Amino acid sequence: MATVELLFSALPEHVRTARLVAAAVARRAGVDEAVLDEVRLAVGEACSRAVGLHVSQGISSPVRVVLTEDEKKFSIEVADDAPHATPVAMATTGSAVGTPAGTAPVADDAGGDSEDDMGLAVISGLVDDVEVSAGEAGGLIRMSWPTIPASVTP
């Protein structure tokens, strides 16, 4: 299992770099080429959300992105250090577990910010397997995509 960790200052201009790194690592991990744009967009949304939370709450710690290459899937975690007054927990899982892909997430945060909710809705529309959790210590968005085995050429 290979892991890449990226820490960056909560500045909007660093989101592009995170997207490019995520796409490059996803490609190397064996994520289908047709899905790479979705990976880029989802990481961009998650990182933009984390940057926005850090900026709006005056948090100077870096945004953390962890990219993990496993045997059958590629995972990305985007973490922020912004305290969330109301805990948030939501998950969507693709049809591999019996839930139709694209199922709308259920959030426990009844009074969430509409811009924040929109970003999470975009992510859940792009990624079949996503988990979002947030509490007093910060938030975490965990996304994963299946990988395709490398073809053997004769």
Secondary structure, 3 states (H helix, E strand, C coil): CEEEEEEECCCCHHHHHHHHHHHHHHHHHCECHHHHHHHHHHHHHHHHHHHHHHHHCCCCCCEEEEEEECCCEEEEEEEECCCCCCCEEEEECCHHHCCCCCCCCCCCCCCCCHHHHHHHHHHHHHCCEEEEEEECCEEEEEEEEEECCCCCCC
